[in-house]
Amino acid sequence: MTLTMQPSKKIYRLDTTRWNIERLIFLIAGLLIATFTLLGFFVHPSFHYATLFVSGMLVFFALTGYCPMAIFIHSLSKNNEGTK
């Protein structure tokens, strides 16, 4: 993961030429949070607990560096031999 600082703008931008595992984590987490929020509003309020769980796992990942979703995605990839 490479963050580059553009000289004219003071923002950090992640390289988007390829899909690394961090981008997949954010994509899946965002889709899950949006889905569970909508289900909580339109189907049953208990779906908000799933939103809370996904948000809690994002915080847990940020604090500890351990992410069960990343381990799961890594185990599904074809070329995970020899990578950490």
Order of alpha helices (4+ residues) and beta strands (2+ residues): beta-beta-alpha-alpha-alpha
